[in-house]
Amino acid sequence: MILDTAHHSAISTVDGNGVLFYAHLYVSLCQKALGNSAAAKLHITKTARDFSVKHYMGDVTRIYAERLQIGN
């Protein structure tokens, strides 16, 4: 539901990339907190690869994605 809403919002806003960036980031963080590492990796990788942003949260996301890939 979160991602459906984000995708719908991304279509109707100027900063659609930013909307999807944060949607996938927060879904990843929630999945990690729930113990679902596979889903967390999927969403953070998508965030870092497909919706990259050029500010500090983009850097945080790339580091988080790298840490999840090595199992931390």
Backbone bond lengths (Angstrom), bond angles and torsions (degrees), N, CA, C in turn:
res aa  C-N    CA-C-N  psi(-1)  N-CA   C-N-CA  omega(-1)  CA-C   N-CA-C  phi
1 M - - - 1.437 - - 1.528 110.74 -
2 I 1.316 117.61 -42.51 1.466 121.09 179.05 1.519 110.07 -60.63
3 L 1.310 116.37 -47.33 1.457 119.72 -177.80 1.522 111.79 -69.83
4 D 1.320 117.89 -35.02 1.467 120.07 175.73 1.524 110.57 -61.89
5 T 1.309 116.63 -44.96 1.456 121.35 178.18 1.524 110.85 -63.15
6 A 1.317 116.39 -42.20 1.464 120.45 179.60 1.522 111.08 -63.80
7 H 1.325 117.26 -43.30 1.461 120.25 179.52 1.530 110.75 -63.76
8 H 1.327 116.48 -40.44 1.462 120.19 177.47 1.527 110.68 -64.36
9 S 1.323 116.67 -43.34 1.467 121.24 178.96 1.518 111.59 -66.77
10 A 1.308 117.10 -36.77 1.468 121.37 -178.42 1.518 111.21 -62.72
11 I 1.310 116.39 -33.39 1.460 120.77 179.61 1.526 110.83 -67.60
12 S 1.329 116.31 -34.83 1.461 119.92 -172.94 1.526 114.08 -101.35
13 T 1.319 118.07 14.22 1.457 120.01 -179.67 1.525 110.60 -129.73
14 V 1.306 115.15 157.03 1.467 120.77 179.45 1.518 110.68 -67.01
15 D 1.332 117.90 -39.27 1.462 121.92 -177.29 1.525 111.55 -100.28
16 G 1.320 115.97 56.19 1.459 120.30 -179.98 1.511 112.95 -60.42
17 N 1.333 117.47 -36.26 1.464 121.48 178.14 1.529 110.56 -61.02
18 G 1.316 117.24 -42.51 1.466 121.31 179.76 1.517 112.15 -65.29
19 V 1.321 116.16 -38.93 1.468 120.79 177.91 1.525 109.77 -61.00
20 L 1.317 116.66 -47.29 1.463 120.37 -178.59 1.527 111.65 -71.18
21 F 1.320 116.86 -33.73 1.463 121.08 175.68 1.526 109.97 -56.11
22 Y 1.330 116.63 -55.07 1.461 119.96 -177.13 1.518 112.49 -69.19
23 A 1.319 118.19 -34.79 1.470 120.03 178.54 1.524 110.72 -61.16
24 H 1.325 116.81 -49.54 1.470 119.84 -179.26 1.535 111.28 -69.17
25 L 1.320 117.25 -35.63 1.464 120.24 176.85 1.521 110.72 -60.12
26 Y 1.331 117.09 -50.49 1.460 119.79 -177.10 1.523 112.40 -69.26
27 V 1.319 117.89 -34.53 1.469 119.87 174.65 1.528 109.26 -62.81
28 S 1.326 116.59 -41.88 1.464 120.24 178.17 1.523 111.58 -60.93
29 L 1.322 116.03 -46.66 1.472 119.57 179.97 1.527 111.61 -61.98
30 C 1.332 116.47 -41.12 1.471 119.95 178.43 1.518 111.28 -64.93
31 Q 1.336 116.98 -42.86 1.462 120.69 179.42 1.526 111.16 -63.27
32 K 1.314 116.72 -39.97 1.472 120.38 177.91 1.526 109.96 -63.33
33 A 1.338 116.52 -43.68 1.471 120.59 179.29 1.528 111.78 -63.18
34 L 1.325 116.67 -30.84 1.464 121.25 178.79 1.528 112.62 -83.34
35 G 1.333 116.67 -3.07 1.461 120.73 178.18 1.511 114.35 88.45
36 N 1.318 117.36 11.44 1.456 121.38 -179.10 1.527 109.19 -99.32
37 S 1.319 116.01 79.96 1.461 121.99 -175.31 1.523 113.19 -64.19
38 A 1.315 117.94 -34.86 1.469 120.58 -179.24 1.527 110.50 -63.57
39 A 1.317 117.36 -46.08 1.469 120.73 178.87 1.522 110.43 -67.74
40 A 1.332 117.08 -36.95 1.460 120.70 177.60 1.523 110.44 -61.00
41 K 1.324 117.03 -45.24 1.470 121.35 178.43 1.519 111.43 -61.97
42 L 1.327 116.36 -43.94 1.458 121.15 -179.44 1.529 110.92 -57.17
43 H 1.318 116.45 -49.67 1.466 119.99 -175.43 1.525 112.86 -74.30
44 I 1.309 118.53 -37.40 1.464 118.99 -179.79 1.525 110.25 -71.63
45 T 1.323 117.03 -34.30 1.462 119.57 176.32 1.521 110.27 -65.21
46 K 1.315 116.48 -42.80 1.466 121.25 177.06 1.522 110.08 -61.99
47 T 1.313 116.82 -41.97 1.463 121.08 178.70 1.521 110.85 -59.77
48 A 1.319 116.39 -51.30 1.469 121.19 -176.12 1.525 112.15 -68.74
49 R 1.320 116.72 -34.99 1.468 120.61 -175.18 1.533 112.41 -87.14
50 D 1.321 116.85 -49.57 1.469 120.81 -170.29 1.529 114.68 -93.53
51 F 1.323 117.49 -25.94 1.462 120.23 -173.75 1.520 111.94 -126.81
52 S 1.299 116.78 31.65 1.461 122.37 -177.06 1.529 111.51 -54.76
53 V 1.319 115.51 141.04 1.459 122.04 176.05 1.517 108.63 -123.70
54 K 1.301 115.94 153.85 1.463 120.88 -175.78 1.526 110.57 -104.00
55 H 1.311 115.60 68.51 1.455 122.79 170.38 1.522 107.78 -155.90
56 Y 1.304 116.69 -177.38 1.471 119.00 -170.57 1.523 113.40 -58.26
57 M 1.332 119.14 -32.50 1.460 119.63 179.39 1.533 110.64 -68.77
58 G 1.309 117.01 -29.31 1.465 119.66 173.39 1.514 111.08 -64.27
59 D 1.353 115.79 -40.71 1.463 120.37 176.97 1.525 110.79 -65.55
60 V 1.324 117.06 -43.04 1.468 121.28 178.18 1.527 109.72 -59.25
61 T 1.313 116.29 -43.53 1.461 121.11 -179.03 1.524 111.55 -63.81
62 R 1.321 117.12 -44.65 1.470 119.70 179.75 1.538 110.78 -62.20
63 I 1.324 117.48 -41.90 1.470 120.70 178.97 1.525 110.67 -65.86
64 Y 1.318 116.83 -43.58 1.468 121.59 178.42 1.528 109.81 -60.95
65 A 1.326 117.71 -43.30 1.470 120.94 178.74 1.526 110.99 -61.44
66 E 1.331 116.28 -43.50 1.468 119.78 178.51 1.523 111.00 -62.34
67 R 1.315 117.81 -41.76 1.471 121.41 -179.59 1.531 111.01 -65.37
68 L 1.310 116.99 -39.89 1.471 119.13 178.57 1.527 110.78 -66.86
69 Q 1.319 117.32 -35.72 1.461 119.91 179.62 1.528 112.27 -64.80
70 I 1.346 116.74 -31.39 1.471 118.86 179.50 1.513 112.48 -94.83
71 G 1.352 115.77 4.37 1.463 119.52 172.90 1.508 116.23 92.19
72 N 1.311 119.21 19.77 1.474 121.57 178.22 1.509 111.20 -102.58
